[in-house]
Amino acid sequence: MCGRFTRYLTWSEIHRLYRLTLDWEKQRNDEPNYNVCPTDEVPFVTAGENGGHKLHLGRWWLVPWWAKEMPKAAMFNARIETADSSGAFKDAWRTTRCLIPADGFYEWTKNPGDDGRDPWHIHLPDHQPFSFAGLWAYNKKLDVTSCTIITMPAAAPISQLHDRQPAILDPAAYDEWLDPSTPGEKLKPLLFERNIDSQLRFYRVGREVNSNKAKGPKCIEPVNPL
C-alpha cells in the first residue's frame, strides 16, 4: 500500500519531469509537505494538448464519476490486480490515468522489541523526484476532482518492508501511460516492466510520522533502530 508520501522538493525541481506549458503550472510555489495524507489536496498530471502535459489539483482519495456521495471505503490506492475490473476504478483505468508527483513515501514494520510500528522513509537515490502511476476522476454531481495511486506486489528492495508497493514509472513511459488510446492490454505490462521501483532506498525515521498531524523536515530525519 501507499498511505503517506512526501513532496518536499521545490516545485521547480519536480515540474522538470513534465512538459507543462502554462505559467501557473510552472510557477507554483508549493510549501514542502513531509507528510501527505489521504484526502489531502495534491497536484497530479495528465496528458495535455499538443504533446504537452496538464496540471490538476485534486483530493487524494478517488471519488468515481458516478458516485452519489463521498465514498467511505479506502480509495487512496487502487490494486493493479483489480483496477481494470473494479467498479470503483475501471472507468478511470480505461480513460483517465495520471501521474502523481512525489519525492518519497513511508512504509511501516512491526518492531519485535516493543511491538510498535516503525516508519521508514523510501526515496530514490539523491532524493530525486518521481511520479506514482495513478488514476483520476471528476465527479460533476459532487464537484470533486480526485485521484488514487496504483499499487502492485512488492519487489526488492521494498519487499524487505512490505508485500505491496506503489507503481513508480520510468519517465520514458509517462506518455504511454497517460495516453487514453493506449490499449488496455498494454497497461499492466507497462507498470510491471517500466517501473523504477528497484532503484528505491529507505531508512528508519521517528515514530512521530505515525501521526497524520506530523509536519516539517523532522519527519524524514533518520533515526537509529531501537
Disulfide bonds with the S-S distance in Angstrom:
none
